[in-house]
Amino acid sequence: MENSKNDQRFASTLAHGMALLRCFTPFAPSLTNGELARRSGLSKATVCRLSYTLELIGLLRFDQEARRYRLGAASLSMAYPLLAHLPVRQVARPLMQRLADRTGGTVSLGMRHRASVVYIETTREHDVGDFRPEIGAALPLLRTAAGRAWLAACEVAEREDAYAWLQRSTGKSLAALGAAEVVDTAVRDLRERGFCISQGDFLHDVNGLALPLRERVRGELVMLNCGMLQGRMGSAQLERDVGPLLKDTAAQIDQLLQENQKQVAQP
């Protein structure tokens, strides 16, 4: 947004409204106008106008008793057309479920957005414990296996863009974030092991493995991730037993995507 202030095509009010919606997270599902102002960096008067408008069109819902805003149902409906037309979800889901059932972990697909990886599909064994990320969950790039897999496999220009968003969102330098060390390790892990690793770096009791699919979707990398509660399986066993299964599942998904693309290309 900073670089767009002098662009007459740029609708700053729309951008501010979207910035308000992005303030809501699984850890902050309800917010007051004051909290929205602090999180967005917008003035209280601007936030009051925007939150009132967003409520009227259904993107926000106001809880009269708690005096707080929550995302409205219209926010969810906006994402549905995107999810419905990502064929990788339909192709991968049965294979992901089979992997989740075999390992007892949570298996997800993610795509990068700014400084996060956003889950576009997730499956789990029926009796899985507390680790239950859902579709739409945004996970940090540097501290998760999925984020590290993206950083290890992306193009230079994509990584530079992600670095800019990391600095913008955290207010820290890349050196302070330890980005170079994380990426070097991720690149080495992807080359030598075939997947990247997180050992309690995001959630202290969850380990994860992830790797990028070879086939891009709409030009974007897609990561296949398996997360496991440490109480179920230690990191060494996760790498030894789940790693090969994760790689095999990714290869099967890639093959199905290639076959689908060939069918679509046929006259």
C-alpha positions as CSV (number, residue, x, y, z in Angstrom):
1,M,0.0,0.0,0.0
2,E,2.9,2.4,0.7
3,N,4.0,2.3,-2.9
4,S,0.4,2.8,-4.2
5,K,-0.4,6.1,-2.5
6,N,0.3,8.1,-5.7
7,D,-1.5,5.7,-8.0
8,Q,-4.8,7.2,-9.0
9,R,-6.2,3.7,-9.7
10,F,-5.6,2.6,-6.1
11,A,-8.7,2.6,-3.9
12,S,-7.3,3.3,-0.5
13,T,-10.7,2.9,1.2
14,L,-11.1,-0.6,-0.1
15,A,-7.6,-1.4,0.9
16,H,-8.2,-0.1,4.4
17,G,-11.4,-2.2,4.7
18,M,-9.5,-5.4,3.6
19,A,-6.8,-4.5,6.1
20,L,-9.5,-4.4,8.8
21,L,-10.7,-7.9,7.9
22,R,-7.2,-9.3,8.0
23,C,-6.9,-8.2,11.6
24,F,-9.1,-11.2,12.7
25,T,-7.2,-14.4,13.4
26,P,-8.0,-17.7,15.1
27,F,-6.2,-16.2,18.1
28,A,-8.2,-13.0,17.9
29,P,-11.7,-13.9,16.5
30,S,-13.4,-10.9,18.1
31,L,-12.1,-7.3,18.3
32,T,-13.2,-3.9,19.4
33,N,-12.8,-0.8,17.3
34,G,-9.9,0.2,19.5
35,E,-8.2,-3.1,18.9
36,L,-8.9,-2.9,15.2
37,A,-7.3,0.6,15.1
38,R,-4.2,-0.6,16.9
39,R,-3.8,-3.7,14.7
40,S,-4.4,-1.9,11.4
41,G,-2.7,1.3,12.2
42,L,-5.7,3.3,11.1
43,S,-7.3,6.1,13.0
44,K,-10.2,5.3,15.4
45,A,-12.6,7.4,13.3
46,T,-11.7,5.6,10.1
47,V,-12.1,2.2,11.8
48,C,-15.5,3.2,13.1
49,R,-16.7,4.1,9.6
50,L,-15.3,1.0,8.0
51,S,-16.5,-1.5,10.7
52,Y,-20.0,0.0,10.5
53,T,-20.0,-0.3,6.7
54,L,-18.6,-3.9,6.8
55,E,-21.2,-4.9,9.3
56,L,-24.0,-3.5,7.0
57,I,-22.8,-5.6,4.1
58,G,-22.4,-8.8,6.1
59,L,-18.6,-9.0,6.2
60,L,-18.6,-8.2,10.0
61,R,-21.0,-9.1,12.7
62,F,-21.4,-7.0,15.9
63,D,-21.9,-8.7,19.2
64,Q,-24.1,-6.3,21.1
65,E,-23.5,-8.0,24.5
66,A,-19.7,-8.2,24.2
67,R,-19.4,-4.9,22.2
68,R,-17.0,-6.6,19.8
69,Y,-16.9,-7.4,16.1
70,R,-16.5,-10.8,14.5
71,L,-16.2,-11.9,10.9
72,G,-19.6,-12.4,9.2
73,A,-20.8,-15.2,7.1
74,A,-20.3,-13.2,3.9
75,S,-16.5,-13.3,4.6
76,L,-16.6,-17.1,4.3
77,S,-18.7,-17.1,1.1
78,M,-16.2,-14.9,-0.6
79,A,-13.5,-17.6,-0.3
80,Y,-15.7,-20.4,-1.7
81,P,-15.4,-19.6,-5.4
82,L,-11.6,-19.7,-5.1
83,L,-11.6,-23.0,-3.1
84,A,-14.1,-24.6,-5.5
85,H,-11.9,-24.0,-8.5
86,L,-8.6,-25.3,-7.1
87,P,-8.6,-28.7,-8.7
88,V,-5.6,-29.8,-6.5
89,R,-7.9,-30.0,-3.5
90,Q,-10.2,-32.5,-5.1
91,V,-7.4,-34.5,-6.6
92,A,-5.4,-34.6,-3.4
93,R,-8.1,-35.1,-0.8
94,P,-8.4,-38.9,-0.9
95,L,-4.6,-39.4,-0.9
96,M,-4.3,-37.0,2.0
97,Q,-6.9,-38.8,4.0
98,R,-5.2,-42.1,3.4
99,L,-1.9,-40.6,4.6
100,A,-3.6,-39.1,7.7
101,D,-5.3,-42.5,8.5
102,R,-2.0,-44.4,8.1
103,T,0.1,-42.0,10.2
104,G,-2.3,-40.5,12.7
105,G,-1.3,-37.0,11.7
106,T,-2.9,-34.0,10.2
107,V,-2.2,-33.6,6.4
108,S,-2.7,-30.3,4.7
109,L,-2.1,-28.4,1.5
110,G,-0.9,-24.8,1.7
111,M,-0.2,-21.9,-0.6
112,R,1.8,-18.8,0.4
113,H,0.1,-15.4,1.0
114,R,2.4,-12.6,2.0
115,A,4.3,-13.7,5.1
116,S,2.2,-16.8,5.7
117,V,1.2,-20.2,4.3
118,V,-2.6,-20.5,4.1
119,Y,-4.2,-23.9,4.2
120,I,-6.5,-24.7,1.3
121,E,-7.2,-28.3,2.3
122,T,-6.7,-30.3,5.5
123,T,-7.5,-33.9,6.6
124,R,-6.9,-35.8,9.8
125,E,-7.4,-39.1,11.4
126,H,-10.8,-39.2,13.1
127,D,-9.4,-39.5,16.7
128,V,-6.6,-37.0,16.3
129,G,-5.9,-34.8,19.3
130,D,-5.7,-31.1,19.8
131,F,-3.8,-30.2,16.6
132,R,-6.7,-29.3,14.3
133,P,-5.8,-26.6,11.8
134,E,-8.6,-25.8,9.4
135,I,-8.9,-24.5,5.9
136,G,-7.9,-20.8,5.9
137,A,-5.5,-21.1,8.8
138,A,-2.5,-18.9,8.2
139,L,0.9,-20.2,9.4
140,P,4.2,-18.3,9.6
141,L,6.7,-18.9,6.8
142,L,9.8,-19.1,8.9
143,R,8.6,-21.2,11.8
144,T,6.6,-24.0,10.0
145,A,7.6,-26.9,7.8
146,A,5.2,-25.7,5.1
147,G,6.6,-22.2,5.1
148,R,10.2,-23.5,5.0
149,A,9.4,-25.8,2.1
150,W,8.0,-22.8,0.2
151,L,11.1,-20.7,0.9
152,A,13.3,-23.6,-0.2
153,A,11.5,-24.2,-3.5
154,C,10.4,-20.7,-4.6
155,E,11.9,-18.5,-7.3
156,V,14.3,-15.7,-6.2
157,A,11.7,-13.0,-7.0
158,E,9.1,-14.8,-5.0
159,R,11.4,-15.1,-2.0
160,E,12.3,-11.4,-2.2
161,D,8.6,-10.5,-2.1
162,A,8.1,-12.8,0.9
163,Y,11.1,-11.2,2.7
164,A,9.6,-7.8,2.2
165,W,6.3,-8.9,3.7
166,L,8.1,-10.6,6.6
167,Q,9.9,-7.4,7.5
168,R,6.8,-5.3,7.0
169,S,4.6,-7.6,9.2
170,T,7.1,-8.1,12.0
171,G,8.9,-4.8,12.0
172,K,12.2,-6.7,12.2
173,S,15.2,-7.0,9.8
174,L,15.9,-10.3,8.0
175,A,19.0,-10.7,10.2
176,A,16.9,-10.3,13.4
177,L,14.5,-12.9,12.1
178,G,17.3,-15.3,11.2
179,A,15.9,-15.7,7.7
180,A,19.1,-16.6,6.0
181,E,19.9,-19.5,8.4
182,V,16.3,-20.8,8.2
183,V,16.3,-20.8,4.4
184,D,19.8,-22.3,4.1
185,T,18.7,-25.2,6.4
186,A,15.4,-25.6,4.5
187,V,17.2,-25.7,1.1
188,R,19.6,-28.3,2.4
189,D,16.8,-30.4,4.0
190,L,14.8,-30.4,0.8
191,R,17.8,-31.4,-1.2
192,E,19.0,-34.1,1.1
193,R,15.9,-35.4,2.8
194,G,13.3,-34.5,0.2
195,F,11.2,-32.5,2.7
196,C,11.6,-29.7,5.3
197,I,11.2,-30.0,9.0
198,S,9.7,-28.1,12.0
199,Q,10.4,-29.5,15.5
200,G,8.1,-27.5,17.8
201,D,9.1,-24.2,16.2
202,F,5.6,-22.9,15.7
203,L,3.5,-25.0,18.2
204,H,5.8,-26.4,20.9
205,D,4.1,-29.8,21.0
206,V,3.8,-30.3,17.2
207,N,6.4,-31.5,14.7
208,G,5.9,-31.1,11.0
209,L,7.2,-32.3,7.6
210,A,6.4,-30.6,4.3
211,L,7.5,-30.5,0.7
212,P,6.4,-28.6,-2.4
213,L,4.4,-30.3,-5.1
214,R,6.3,-30.3,-8.5
215,E,3.2,-29.1,-10.3
216,R,2.3,-25.5,-9.7
217,V,-1.4,-24.4,-9.4
218,R,-2.2,-21.2,-11.2
219,G,1.5,-20.5,-11.2
220,E,1.8,-20.9,-7.4
221,L,3.7,-23.4,-5.4
222,V,1.6,-25.8,-3.3
223,M,3.0,-27.4,-0.1
224,L,2.0,-30.8,1.2
225,N,2.4,-30.9,5.0
226,C,2.0,-33.5,7.7
227,G,1.8,-32.3,11.4
228,M,2.0,-34.6,14.3
229,L,1.6,-34.2,18.1
230,Q,4.9,-35.0,19.7
231,G,3.1,-37.2,22.2
232,R,2.1,-39.4,19.3
233,M,5.4,-39.6,17.5
234,G,8.9,-38.2,18.1
235,S,10.7,-36.2,15.4
236,A,13.1,-39.0,14.5
237,Q,10.3,-41.5,13.9
238,L,8.3,-38.9,12.0
239,E,11.2,-38.4,9.6
240,R,11.9,-42.1,9.3
241,D,8.4,-43.5,9.0
242,V,6.2,-40.6,7.7
243,G,8.8,-38.8,5.5
244,P,8.8,-41.5,2.8
245,L,5.0,-41.7,2.8
246,L,4.7,-38.0,2.5
247,K,7.0,-38.0,-0.6
248,D,5.1,-40.9,-2.1
249,T,1.8,-39.1,-1.6
250,A,3.2,-35.9,-3.2
251,A,4.3,-37.9,-6.2
252,Q,0.9,-39.5,-6.6
253,I,-0.8,-36.1,-6.4
254,D,1.6,-34.7,-9.0
255,Q,0.9,-37.6,-11.3
256,L,-2.9,-37.0,-11.1
257,L,-2.5,-33.3,-11.7
258,Q,-0.5,-34.0,-14.8
259,E,-3.1,-36.4,-16.0
260,N,-5.9,-33.8,-15.4
261,Q,-3.9,-31.1,-17.3
262,K,-3.5,-33.5,-20.3
263,Q,-7.3,-34.2,-20.3
264,V,-8.1,-30.4,-20.1
265,A,-5.7,-29.7,-23.0
266,Q,-7.2,-32.3,-25.3
267,P,-9.6,-30.8,-27.9
